Amino acid sequence: MSIITLTTDFGLKDHFVGSLKGKLISGLENPVIIDISHNIDLFNTLEASYCIAAAYKNFPKGTIHIIGVDSERTTTTQHIAMQWDDHYFICADNGILSSLIQKKIPQKLVAINIHNRLQDDATDMNVFVAVACHIARGGLLNVIGKEINELKPINELTAQISSDMLTIKGSIIHIDEFGNCVTNISKKIFNETARNRTFTIKFHNKKLERIHDFYSDFKNTDKYSLKSFEGNALCLFNDDGYLEIAIYKSNPKTVGSASTLLGLKFRDVVSIIFNE
């Protein structure tokens, strides 16, 4: 049984996702095809990297992950296939996998070179499907690509720590369906820098001075019930270990969200300032 996941910025209005699944079904016998997301912001490789990093580890070893975001092959961007952490990833070398792997070395990394073996009108997705089917049948990466040693460098998924250890500077890398704003500040970096010091989290002209353990982590009293805190801004480390800014019990379609109410958008700067 072959498990193949799909992460794209295709959306669901058009036929693109259905066509991609049809190509996979035509090339393999009874593949299991799982959608991770088709609502990645257009050409947003950083968001794609965050989503695939959060999702891939929940799948069995040997799963094949097709990432169709900013996937066009150009003179400066090649198609690549990678075996990493016992999973397979197929996408363009546009920074997505650079953000994913960080300091963990791939088991195998190749630049795909089968384009001239396919029909002249083969699309980028036709190439990715052909590679996925080859891997699913037990084929080796060396057969469909030339081994390479490195990917395009990218540092956007890593927050920066000031030389005096007083500031962590990050940015918003993902806004989820609830309007919660995920930063690239990891719990690991925070714990290594905090050293039990008090701190202030700053973004725009706003600040927070506490990291919650969970969304409803407010102190209830006789005077204030949990409902009293609905609409309050908060920070916490999400299930994927990244600092997230949220509004308690927000609803983007009615009362608003962290993104709309706090004016946060993709790439906005978020800083943690530690007290000496």
C-alpha positions in Angstrom: 0.0 0.0 0.0 1.4 3.4 -1.0 0.6 6.5 1.1 0.9 9.8 -0.7 0.2 13.2 0.8 -0.6 16.4 -1.1 0.2 19.9 -0.1 -0.6 22.6 -2.6 -1.8 26.2 -3.2 -4.3 25.0 -5.8 -7.5 25.6 -3.7 -10.6 23.5 -4.2 -12.6 25.6 -6.7 -10.9 24.3 -9.8 -10.1 20.9 -11.2 -6.4 20.8 -10.3 -6.5 18.7 -7.1 -8.9 16.2 -8.6 -6.8 15.9 -11.7 -3.7 15.4 -9.6 -5.4 12.6 -7.7 -6.6 11.1 -11.0 -3.0 10.9 -12.3 -1.9 9.1 -9.1 -4.7 6.6 -9.3 -3.9 6.0 -12.9 -0.3 5.3 -12.2 -0.6 3.2 -9.0 -2.9 0.4 -7.8 -5.0 1.5 -4.9 -2.9 4.3 -3.5 -3.9 6.0 -0.3 -4.0 9.7 -1.0 -4.2 12.2 1.9 -4.7 15.9 1.6 -2.6 17.9 4.0 -3.7 21.3 2.7 -4.7 22.9 -0.6 -5.2 26.3 0.8 -1.6 27.4 1.2 -1.3 31.1 0.3 -0.3 31.4 -3.3 3.4 30.8 -3.8 4.0 30.9 0.0 6.8 28.4 0.4 7.4 29.3 4.0 3.8 28.4 5.0 4.0 25.2 2.9 7.2 24.3 4.8 5.6 24.9 8.2 2.5 22.8 7.3 4.4 19.9 5.9 6.8 19.9 8.9 3.8 19.9 11.3 2.0 17.1 9.4 4.6 14.6 8.0 5.6 13.1 11.3 2.1 11.8 11.9 2.4 9.5 8.8 4.1 6.1 8.6 7.7 5.8 7.5 8.0 5.5 3.8 5.2 8.0 3.1 5.6 10.0 -0.1 4.9 13.8 0.2 4.1 15.8 -2.9 4.4 19.6 -2.4 2.9 21.6 -5.2 3.6 25.1 -4.2 5.6 27.5 -6.4 6.6 24.3 -8.3 7.5 25.6 -11.7 10.9 24.4 -13.0 13.1 27.3 -14.2 16.7 27.9 -15.0 17.4 28.6 -11.4 15.0 26.3 -9.7 15.2 22.5 -10.2 12.8 19.8 -9.2 14.1 17.6 -6.4 13.3 14.4 -4.5 14.5 13.8 -1.0 14.6 10.9 1.4 14.7 12.4 4.9 13.7 11.0 8.3 12.6 7.8 6.4 10.0 9.8 4.4 10.1 11.0 0.8 9.5 14.6 -0.3 9.0 15.8 -3.9 8.9 19.5 -4.8 10.8 22.4 -6.4 14.1 23.5 -4.8 12.5 26.8 -3.7 13.3 26.8 0.0 10.5 24.5 1.2 12.7 21.6 2.1 15.6 23.9 3.3 13.2 25.2 6.0 12.0 21.6 6.8 15.3 19.8 7.3 17.2 22.6 9.1 20.3 20.8 10.5 19.3 17.2 9.9 21.1 15.7 6.9 19.0 14.0 4.2 19.5 10.3 3.6 19.4 10.9 -0.1 18.8 14.0 -2.2 18.6 14.2 -6.0 17.8 16.7 -8.7 15.1 15.1 -10.8 16.2 14.6 -14.4 13.4 12.5 -16.1 11.8 15.5 -17.8 13.0 14.4 -21.3 11.6 10.9 -20.7 8.1 12.2 -20.4 5.7 13.7 -23.0 6.6 17.1 -24.4 3.5 18.7 -22.7 4.2 17.1 -19.3 3.4 19.5 -16.5 5.3 20.0 -13.2 2.7 17.8 -11.5 3.2 15.1 -14.2 6.8 15.0 -13.2 6.0 14.8 -9.5 3.5 12.1 -10.1 5.9 10.0 -12.2 8.5 10.3 -9.4 6.0 9.4 -6.7 4.9 6.3 -8.6 8.5 5.3 -9.1 9.2 5.6 -5.4 5.9 3.8 -4.5 7.0 0.8 -6.6 10.2 0.5 -4.7 12.4 2.4 -7.2 15.6 4.2 -6.2 16.0 7.9 -6.3 19.3 7.6 -8.3 17.2 6.3 -11.2 15.1 9.4 -11.5 17.7 12.0 -10.5 21.3 13.1 -10.1 22.5 13.1 -6.5 23.2 16.6 -5.1 24.7 17.7 -1.8 22.7 20.8 -0.8 19.5 22.7 -1.2 19.0 26.4 -1.7 19.8 28.0 1.7 17.0 29.7 3.6 16.8 31.0 7.2 13.3 32.2 7.4 12.0 29.4 9.7 14.7 30.2 12.3 14.2 33.1 14.8 17.2 35.3 15.5 18.7 35.8 19.0 20.6 39.0 19.7 24.3 38.8 20.7 23.5 40.0 24.2 20.8 37.3 24.6 18.2 40.0 25.5 16.0 39.7 22.4 14.5 37.0 20.2 13.3 38.4 16.9 10.9 36.3 14.9 8.0 36.8 12.4 4.6 35.5 11.5 5.0 32.5 9.2 1.4 31.1 9.2 -2.1 32.2 9.9 -4.5 29.3 10.6 -8.2 28.9 10.0 -9.0 30.4 13.4 -6.9 33.5 12.5 -4.3 32.5 15.1 -0.8 33.8 14.1 2.0 31.3 14.3 5.6 32.7 14.6 8.9 31.1 13.9 10.0 31.4 17.5 10.3 27.8 18.8 9.8 26.7 22.4 13.3 25.3 22.3 14.9 28.6 21.4 12.8 30.4 24.0 13.8 28.0 26.8 17.4 28.2 25.9 17.3 32.0 26.0 14.9 32.8 28.8 17.0 31.5 31.8 14.0 32.1 34.1 13.9 35.8 33.3 10.7 37.9 32.9 10.0 39.0 29.4 7.7 41.1 27.2 6.3 39.9 23.8 6.0 42.8 21.4 4.4 43.2 18.0 3.3 46.5 16.4 2.4 48.7 19.4 1.1 45.9 21.5 2.7 43.7 24.2 2.0 40.6 26.2 3.9 39.5 29.3 2.8 35.9 29.8 2.8 32.6 27.8 -0.3 30.5 28.5 -0.1 26.7 28.8 -3.4 26.3 26.9 -6.0 28.6 25.3 -8.3 28.7 28.4 -5.4 29.2 30.8 -6.9 32.2 32.6 -7.3 32.6 36.4 -11.0 32.2 37.3 -12.3 34.0 40.4 -15.7 34.7 41.9 -15.6 38.0 40.1 -14.4 36.8 36.7 -15.5 33.6 35.0 -13.8 32.1 32.0 -16.4 33.7 29.8 -15.2 37.1 31.0 -11.9 36.5 29.2 -13.4 35.9 25.7 -11.8 38.3 23.3 -8.5 38.6 25.3 -5.2 38.3 23.4 -2.9 35.5 24.5 0.3 33.7 23.5 1.1 30.0 23.8 3.4 27.4 22.3 1.2 25.3 19.9 1.2 21.6 19.4 4.1 22.0 16.9 6.3 23.9 19.4 6.0 27.4 17.9 4.9 30.6 19.6 1.3 31.4 18.6 -0.6 34.7 19.1 -4.4 34.1 19.5 -7.6 35.6 20.7 -9.5 33.5 23.2 -12.7 32.1 21.6 -12.2 34.1 18.4 -14.2 33.6 15.3 -12.8 35.2 12.1 -16.3 35.1 10.5 -18.1 37.0 13.3 -16.1 38.8 16.1 -12.7 38.6 14.5 -9.3 36.9 15.2 -5.8 37.6 16.2 -5.0 38.5 12.6 -7.8 41.0 12.1 -8.2 42.4 15.7 -4.4 42.7 16.3 -3.5 43.7 12.8 -1.1 40.8 12.3 -0.2 39.5 8.9 2.4 37.2 7.2 6.0 38.2 7.9 5.1 40.8 10.6 7.9 41.0 13.3 7.3 39.6 16.8 10.0 40.1 19.4 10.5 38.7 22.9 12.5 41.2 25.1 14.0 39.7 28.3 14.7 41.8 31.4 18.2 41.7 32.7 
